């Protein structure tokens, strides 16, 4: 990037901001709010140079790359070439090296800011009817992603120690906070899979600014400890999760609220090594926690009895029956992660360096939020909930409309967007209450043996055998 003076840089950014609203945009550029892009550019102090892959062009091409079923850089550049040819612009080289260099120059903070901004905007624009008793619902969950086995990736995100060197792949842990109403990503944290301060809750502690007073946060049993309940309550929010596996509930104790429903007092445990003394001192000596035992009578469900804990103590504000329902809808986070990892193919990243890996993650999260934004608008117009619409169908529709939307002029674009949202509203998920499926695959994998030695060593040995 250039080292332009502030005045020159402001003129350059101003011209680019004007182009955002006046020029025909690249595929998928129309789906991002120009005001959000302008603000992110200002916050990151992005400067422009007269080159083909400017930061804005690189952003649009990167976004189209992760939305395309073919995630290769060559396909992304081919789509960009087709866009230029459609507008009778001079062609550029088909070699993706210039685009790859531009991706390395693109600030990671720009992608992160846009992801948070789009997620927050979609969450804030949700109608009041999409809340639960007036409370915004958020859900947190963690997962892992894999990446190419390069030396740089291994150093930043080492593979599991159960795998032999040369046979495993680097692994990164990802923790995401979703808006339950619209499904958008509000924030995320990426870290190593193992080591000090790399656990799921440790990464979640860096995302506490996402919580606001009045929020209800849903989480799995990994978060059902004193520390997570107290830290979330300290932010003015409430946590609803399954009781941690190391705790046992005794419904003979505490203040009884009803059958299998009581309030107990948890004492503050000794300070853990990961917590500083100031934070530990600020937490209360005791914490009032509500425990609710839920019995599952649905055939096919593996869990029959579970205990849900929450800091919402008032049974009128949160009835016992609603506790079970809320913990069940926490499963939506698993479906959102599946949409990210399977539908958007984020489970196996392509970057050979940690910098590109992190940008890939944020680009996937941004692309996911772009789709969720369109789904929320379509659901609101059709009088539905976003959870009733298919994410896979929305992705297919956006890809199908990309060329038309990119070619549409300012006067025609609103009509095309309305037709896109109408199509999204038609992709409804079939109602399948209490669905239960076996965890098994019908299609058999190809009968190839597993690689038990590094591929280079095996290839050398095969070559030696063929020469003998």
Helices and strands as residue ranges (DSSP letters): H 6-22, G 29-31, H 34-44, H 55-67, H 73-86, H 97-105, H 108-124, G 128-130, E 137-146, H 151-156, E 171-179, E 185-192, H 200-205, G 208-210, E 216-219, G 221-223, H 226-234, E 238-242, E 255-258, E 261-267, H 277-282, E 286-295, E 305-310, H 320-329, H 332-338, I 339-343, H 354-382, G 386-388, H 391-407, H 410-426, H 455-467
